[in-house]
Amino acid sequence: TEICTLYIHEALPIFIHSLWKEGNDRNVLDAGISGDTTSDLINRHYAAALKLDFDMASIFIGTNDARGHHDRYEITNTSIPEFRRNYDYLVKTLQEKVPEVITITIPPVNVERFSAFFQEENNYLYRTETIHEINTVIRDISAKYKTILVDFAEEIESYEIDVLDEDGLHLSLQGHEILAGILLEVLD
């Protein structure tokens, strides 16, 4: 079994592969690039995924689309309508290639920790409302195409631990382990 982990942070495929049972014939293809938005993915979608051979795909993207700029305009990298269009295209084309596609909602960003960590280094802004809107789009498109939805955003609310790294943006090692465990439940 080949699973193409599309657009997942680099550490996650390593966790999935290491947690999969020994002696099986499963392989994880990592097509993710940290920092990508859905627009970036569309530009490399064929080369990164569609030309490869795999049996199922997972897609975990949206945080970089939600990133805005901390100025009076507060424009995001990708508008919600554009994200919907891009995400729909990515899921639709993956589903045309393989019978099983796993869509994953994105975790929250701890805005206070993010701002404190990066301070004046950039003018990035994350808004909780935008993260919620991105997750609503992911849930809607998952329902539309009847994909397997891993509602990670909802799942981590039940954990009493912090799944984010010290920067308040990226998943911690524990966060990666939790998400890998949830994905493995779906895959097994």
Summary of the structure (lengths in Angstrom):
residues: 188
radius of gyration: 16.1
end to end distance: 11.2
largest distance: 55.5
contacts: 599
relative contact order: 0.17
helix: 50%
strand: 15%
